[in-house]
Amino acid sequence: MVNYLWVGMTVIGVLFAMVNGTIDQVNEALFKSAKDAVTLCFGLMSILVFWLGLMKIAQESGLLDKLSGFFRPLVRRLFPEVPPNHPAMGYILSNMMANLFGLGNAATPLGIKAMEQLKELNGGKATVSRSMITFLAINTSSITLIPTTVIAIRMTYHSKSPTDIVFPTIIATAISAVAAIAIDRYFYLKRTRNGVK
């Protein structure tokens, strides 16, 4: 369905440009956008490679394990249905660490693996479990200490101080994470009171 929408918008845009006699501007915009996209991709790639390298060093040195150990008691309280040594717990913690350092691209496959494991724990049912809902809420609103991707975009577009975004990001993501957990717990308690599991 989404593909049809994109094709439809493109066709309508080209037809509109032909009718108005602005097809030259459309061609110019297409080539400029393609150039900008490549420039942006290379800028993002260099920053992501750097931070992924640092993540690998942190993993090899045991720093990620220590951070995971620090967050494990909190995560166990958020996901009481997940056994402590289950693979889902490891994927959840890894996903949270990747999000903490602003590595959304690295966090995505970990999040998918966590959901697969949580679905397995749920008996493979088509309906979602409490843990799956909680994980989705936390994953979409996770606390970010270093917004790597945003810094990379700001650097690509020659921001004078690309890291100015760090402190506001910490505040905004902390508020969103607390709000997501509070809303998740509110609806869970409401469902429990109504006798729905």
DAFENLIN-V608467 format. One record per residue. N is the residue number from 1. PHI is phi as a letter, one per 20 degrees, with the letter a starting at -180 (NA if undefined). PSI is psi in radians with two decimals (999 if undefined). Layout:
n=N phi=PHI psi=PSI
n=N phi=PHI psi=PSI
This chain:
n=1 phi=NA psi=-0.77
n=2 phi=f psi=-0.67
n=3 phi=g psi=-0.74
n=4 phi=f psi=-0.68
n=5 phi=f psi=-0.81
n=6 phi=f psi=-0.80
n=7 phi=f psi=-0.75
n=8 phi=f psi=-0.81
n=9 phi=f psi=-0.67
n=10 phi=f psi=-0.83
n=11 phi=f psi=-0.79
n=12 phi=f psi=-0.73
n=13 phi=f psi=-0.77
n=14 phi=f psi=-0.78
n=15 phi=f psi=-0.73
n=16 phi=f psi=-0.71
n=17 phi=f psi=-0.66
n=18 phi=f psi=-0.75
n=19 phi=f psi=-0.71
n=20 phi=e psi=-0.10
n=21 phi=m psi=0.48
n=22 phi=d psi=0.47
n=23 phi=f psi=-0.52
n=24 phi=f psi=-0.71
n=25 phi=f psi=-0.63
n=26 phi=f psi=-0.80
n=27 phi=f psi=-0.76
n=28 phi=f psi=-0.76
n=29 phi=f psi=-0.67
n=30 phi=f psi=-0.84
n=31 phi=f psi=-0.66
n=32 phi=f psi=-0.74
n=33 phi=f psi=-0.69
n=34 phi=f psi=-0.74
n=35 phi=f psi=-0.79
n=36 phi=f psi=-0.67
n=37 phi=f psi=-0.75
n=38 phi=f psi=-0.77
n=39 phi=f psi=-0.78
n=40 phi=f psi=-0.74
n=41 phi=f psi=-0.77
n=42 phi=f psi=-0.66
n=43 phi=f psi=-0.78
n=44 phi=f psi=-0.70
n=45 phi=f psi=-0.78
n=46 phi=f psi=-0.75
n=47 phi=f psi=-0.76
n=48 phi=f psi=-0.69
n=49 phi=f psi=-0.73
n=50 phi=f psi=-0.88
n=51 phi=f psi=-0.60
n=52 phi=f psi=-0.62
n=53 phi=f psi=-0.75
n=54 phi=f psi=-0.66
n=55 phi=f psi=-0.69
n=56 phi=f psi=-0.72
n=57 phi=f psi=-0.76
n=58 phi=f psi=-0.64
n=59 phi=f psi=-0.82
n=60 phi=f psi=-0.60
n=61 phi=f psi=-0.19
n=62 phi=n psi=0.01
n=63 phi=f psi=-0.72
n=64 phi=f psi=-0.66
n=65 phi=f psi=-0.69
n=66 phi=f psi=-0.74
n=67 phi=f psi=-0.73
n=68 phi=f psi=-0.71
n=69 phi=f psi=-0.62
n=70 phi=f psi=-0.71
n=71 phi=e psi=-0.25
n=72 phi=g psi=-0.80
n=73 phi=g psi=-0.69
n=74 phi=f psi=-0.76
n=75 phi=f psi=-0.63
n=76 phi=f psi=-0.58
n=77 phi=f psi=-0.60
n=78 phi=f psi=-0.50
n=79 phi=c psi=1.18
n=80 phi=f psi=-0.38
n=81 phi=f psi=-0.27
n=82 phi=e psi=2.13
n=83 phi=g psi=2.51
n=84 phi=g psi=-0.63
n=85 phi=d psi=0.21
n=86 phi=f psi=2.53
n=87 phi=g psi=-0.52
n=88 phi=g psi=-0.69
n=89 phi=f psi=-0.73
n=90 phi=f psi=-0.76
n=91 phi=f psi=-0.67
n=92 phi=f psi=-0.82
n=93 phi=f psi=-0.75
n=94 phi=f psi=-0.72
n=95 phi=f psi=-0.76
n=96 phi=f psi=-0.67
n=97 phi=f psi=-0.75
n=98 phi=f psi=-0.74
n=99 phi=f psi=-0.61
n=100 phi=g psi=-0.64
n=101 phi=e psi=0.25
n=102 phi=m psi=0.40
n=103 phi=d psi=1.19
n=104 phi=g psi=-0.64
n=105 phi=f psi=-0.61
n=106 phi=f psi=-0.51
n=107 phi=f psi=-0.51
n=108 phi=g psi=-0.92
n=109 phi=f psi=-0.58
n=110 phi=f psi=-0.67
n=111 phi=f psi=-0.71
n=112 phi=f psi=-0.75
n=113 phi=f psi=-0.68
n=114 phi=f psi=-0.77
n=115 phi=f psi=-0.69
n=116 phi=f psi=-0.76
n=117 phi=f psi=-0.67
n=118 phi=f psi=-0.62
n=119 phi=f psi=-0.68
n=120 phi=f psi=-0.74
n=121 phi=f psi=-0.51
n=122 phi=e psi=0.11
n=123 phi=m psi=0.31
n=124 phi=m psi=0.29
n=125 phi=f psi=2.73
n=126 phi=f psi=-0.39
n=127 phi=e psi=2.63
n=128 phi=e psi=2.65
n=129 phi=e psi=2.99
n=130 phi=g psi=-0.73
n=131 phi=f psi=-0.66
n=132 phi=f psi=-0.71
n=133 phi=f psi=-0.79
n=134 phi=f psi=-0.78
n=135 phi=f psi=-0.74
n=136 phi=f psi=-0.74
n=137 phi=f psi=-0.77
n=138 phi=f psi=-0.70
n=139 phi=f psi=-0.67
n=140 phi=e psi=-0.23
n=141 phi=c psi=0.50
n=142 phi=f psi=2.67
n=143 phi=f psi=2.33
n=144 phi=c psi=2.13
n=145 phi=e psi=-0.72
n=146 phi=c psi=1.79
n=147 phi=f psi=1.34
n=148 phi=g psi=-0.86
n=149 phi=f psi=-0.74
n=150 phi=f psi=-0.71
n=151 phi=f psi=-0.74
n=152 phi=f psi=-0.74
n=153 phi=f psi=-0.75
n=154 phi=f psi=-0.65
n=155 phi=f psi=-0.70
n=156 phi=f psi=-0.64
n=157 phi=e psi=0.41
n=158 phi=l psi=0.77
n=159 phi=f psi=2.47
n=160 phi=f psi=-0.63
n=161 phi=c psi=1.49
n=162 phi=f psi=-0.34
n=163 phi=e psi=0.05
n=164 phi=f psi=-0.34
n=165 phi=f psi=-0.24
n=166 phi=f psi=-0.97
n=167 phi=f psi=-0.83
n=168 phi=f psi=-0.59
n=169 phi=f psi=-0.75
n=170 phi=g psi=-0.81
n=171 phi=f psi=-0.87
n=172 phi=f psi=-0.77
n=173 phi=f psi=-0.55
n=174 phi=f psi=-0.77
n=175 phi=f psi=-0.76
n=176 phi=f psi=-0.65
n=177 phi=f psi=-0.78
n=178 phi=f psi=-0.75
n=179 phi=f psi=-0.74
n=180 phi=f psi=-0.76
n=181 phi=f psi=-0.73
n=182 phi=f psi=-0.78
n=183 phi=f psi=-0.72
n=184 phi=g psi=-0.82
n=185 phi=f psi=-0.67
n=186 phi=g psi=-0.87
n=187 phi=f psi=-0.54
n=188 phi=f psi=-0.81
n=189 phi=f psi=-0.66
n=190 phi=f psi=-0.78
n=191 phi=f psi=-0.67
n=192 phi=f psi=-0.74
n=193 phi=f psi=-0.57
n=194 phi=e psi=0.04
n=195 phi=m psi=0.28
n=196 phi=d psi=2.30
n=197 phi=d psi=999
